[in-house]
């Protein structure tokens, strides 16, 4: 996997954001230990969850000083309808884990038809209230999973404006492409 600096370059390229802005989000996430920090000669490498965290921060575009708090809040959303009193709450899948799994699947699945399915997924992050949706095309139709804060039935339109950011699965596929970095075959020379 690439370094944080390489990830910043790649996310800036794929999301068409200035590198300085993406780097500011990365610094805020590093300071809050949501991205790895290099120490001396030990260059930190990112994992799929780190990729997702930076994507969330850049997509939602919060104030820099609030970036870590916003990423934590969205990353910890649970499948809709699960109460916080659920006895196995520590085992409930979180939005951040689900989004990272999409990235991991795109990295590891070799069967072309199945990989094409994962490439067509959509991750929608609602900016107006904490909610996220993952839509995955299947042979039977789209499978849609909503993630919300525990103990909430979710928000509706209620006359309010809904703002959201959408990350296509193919954004993960092309991550690093313009910089000749291969996230899916890291051993392959550039």
C-alpha positions in Angstrom: 0.0 0.0 0.0 1.1 3.6 -0.6 2.3 6.1 1.9 0.1 8.9 3.3 1.8 11.4 1.0 1.1 9.2 -2.0 -2.5 8.7 -0.9 -2.9 12.5 -0.6 -1.7 13.0 -4.2 -4.0 10.2 -5.5 -7.1 11.4 -3.6 -6.5 15.0 -4.8 -6.2 13.7 -8.4 -9.3 11.5 -8.3 -11.5 14.0 -6.5 -10.2 17.0 -8.4 -9.3 18.9 -5.2 -6.2 21.0 -4.6 -3.4 18.9 -3.1 -3.0 21.5 -0.3 -6.6 21.0 0.8 -6.4 17.2 0.8 -3.1 17.4 2.7 -4.7 19.7 5.3 -7.3 17.0 5.9 -4.7 14.3 6.1 -2.7 16.3 8.6 -5.8 16.7 10.8 -6.5 13.0 10.6 -2.8 12.1 11.4 -2.9 14.5 14.4 -6.0 12.6 15.7 -4.4 9.2 14.9 -7.0 8.4 12.2 -4.2 8.1 9.6 -0.8 6.5 10.3 2.2 8.7 11.2 5.7 8.1 9.9 8.4 7.9 12.5 12.0 8.4 11.5 12.8 6.0 8.7 9.7 4.0 9.3 7.5 5.3 6.5 3.8 4.7 7.4 1.7 2.8 4.9 -2.1 3.2 4.6 -4.7 0.5 4.8 -8.1 0.4 3.2 -9.8 2.0 6.2 -7.3 4.9 6.0 -8.2 5.4 2.3 -11.9 5.5 3.3 -11.3 8.0 6.1 -9.5 10.5 3.7 -12.3 10.0 1.1 -14.9 10.8 3.8 -13.1 14.0 4.9 -12.5 15.3 1.4 -16.1 14.4 0.3 -17.8 16.1 3.2 -15.3 19.0 3.3 -15.8 20.0 7.0 -13.7 22.7 8.6 -10.2 21.3 9.0 -10.3 21.5 12.8 -13.5 19.4 12.8 -12.4 16.9 10.2 -11.4 14.1 12.6 -14.6 14.5 14.6 -16.7 14.3 11.4 -14.9 11.3 10.1 -15.3 9.5 13.4 -19.0 10.2 13.5 -19.6 9.0 10.0 -17.3 6.0 10.2 -19.1 4.8 13.3 -22.6 4.8 11.8 -24.4 1.4 12.2 -26.9 -0.3 10.0 -30.2 1.4 10.4 -32.6 0.4 13.2 -30.0 -1.1 15.5 -30.4 0.4 19.0 -27.3 1.3 21.1 -28.6 -1.2 23.7 -28.1 -4.1 21.3 -26.2 -6.8 23.3 -23.5 -7.4 20.7 -23.0 -3.7 19.6 -19.3 -4.2 19.5 -19.8 -6.8 16.7 -22.2 -4.6 14.6 -20.7 -3.6 11.2 -20.0 0.1 11.0 -20.1 2.2 7.8 -16.3 2.7 7.8 -15.8 -1.1 7.9 -18.3 -1.7 5.1 -16.7 1.0 2.9 -13.2 -0.4 3.5 -14.5 -3.8 2.6 -15.6 -2.5 -0.8 -12.1 -1.2 -1.4 -10.6 -4.5 -0.2 -12.9 -6.5 -2.5 -11.9 -4.3 -5.4 -8.2 -5.0 -4.5 -8.5 -8.8 -4.2 -11.3 -10.1 -6.4 -9.9 -11.4 -9.6 -13.1 -12.7 -11.3 -14.0 -10.0 -13.8 -17.8 -10.1 -13.5 -17.7 -10.0 -9.7 -15.2 -7.2 -9.7 -17.3 -5.2 -12.2 -20.2 -5.5 -9.8 -18.2 -4.1 -7.0 -16.9 -1.3 -9.3 -20.5 -0.2 -9.9 -21.3 0.3 -6.2 -22.2 3.8 -4.9 -21.5 5.2 -1.5 -23.7 8.2 -0.6 -22.8 10.3 2.4 -25.5 12.7 3.5 -24.0 15.9 4.6 -27.1 17.4 6.1 -27.4 14.8 8.8 -25.3 11.8 9.8 -26.4 9.0 7.4 -24.6 7.0 4.7 -25.9 4.5 2.1 -24.1 1.8 0.2 -25.8 0.6 -3.0 -24.4 -2.5 -4.5 -25.8 -3.9 -7.8 -26.6 -7.6 -7.7 -28.2 -9.9 -10.2 -31.5 -9.5 -8.4 -31.3 -5.7 -8.3 -29.6 -3.2 -6.1 -28.9 -4.1 -2.5 -29.1 -1.0 -0.4 -27.7 -0.7 3.1 -28.3 2.4 5.2 -26.1 3.4 8.1 -27.3 5.7 10.8 -26.5 6.7 14.3 -27.7 4.1 16.9 -31.3 4.8 18.3 -32.3 6.9 15.3 -34.9 5.9 12.8 -33.1 8.1 10.3 -34.0 11.4 8.9 -36.4 12.1 6.2 -36.8 15.1 3.9 -39.2 16.9 6.2 -39.0 19.9 4.0 -35.2 20.3 4.5 -32.6 20.3 1.8 -30.6 17.1 1.6 -27.0 17.6 0.5 -25.0 14.5 -0.1 -21.7 13.4 -1.6 -21.5 10.3 -3.8 -18.3 8.2 -4.1 -18.5 5.7 -7.0 -16.8 2.4 -6.5 -14.8 3.1 -9.7 -13.1 6.0 -7.9 -11.4 3.3 -5.7 -10.4 1.4 -8.9 -8.8 4.5 -10.5 -7.1 5.7 -7.3 -3.4 6.2 -8.1 -3.9 5.6 -11.8 -2.8 9.1 -12.9 0.3 8.8 -10.7 1.2 5.3 -12.1 0.5 3.8 -8.7 -1.2 0.4 -8.5 -3.1 -0.1 -5.3 -4.3 -3.4 -6.4 -1.0 -4.9 -7.3 1.5 -3.1 -5.0 4.4 -5.4 -6.0 4.1 -4.5 -9.7 6.7 -1.9 -10.6 5.4 1.5 -11.7 
